[in-house]
């Protein structure tokens, strides 16, 4: 089985990864291949969406990461911190039935359901970016581990109150949806910050 690959921004258009040529678009995002396996398709779109959020937040300092749009309090920094939480929540906590990592473990989520969004302004841009990138690395390790055992059909070790568990396939599709939804928000916020547009 092909290993899970991480991505980085690059000015080159293609590179060879496990004998598969990966194409990058003009802002450095790895483009999903059009005719590969289900695993590669899902991971391709997840990594593309991850790279889109990274691009929308690239080059911004605290001021830019803390800009909101209209009456919304959502910011790009808040999105980075939220997606760090979501990566940890699904791939670490749910897949492996692990205890939440800090800082999530110490938060009273009933009292502060939007803590990650509200507290992001207290973190430096480097902390927000580094924590998010570290969460992606950990997620990829978890994905690779589960793929090697039961593939996409493997069930998360944590269960819902009903006793059901989502499959790795379900979690990957949900994460693609989660990123895509928030990347729409990121489009608007980045345009407000400095006029940058693009899908």
Buried (B, 14 or more C-beta within 10 A) or exposed (E): EBEBBBBEEEEEEEBEBEEEEBEBBEBBBBBBBEEEEEBBBBBBBBBBBBBBBBBBBEEBEEEBBBBBBEEEEBBBBBBBBBBBBBBBBBBBBBBBEBEBBEBBEEBEEEEEEEBBBBBBBEBEBEBBBEBBBBBBEBBBBBBBBBBEEEBBEBBBEBEEEEEEBBBBBBBBBEBBEBBBEBBEBBBBBBBBBEEBEEE
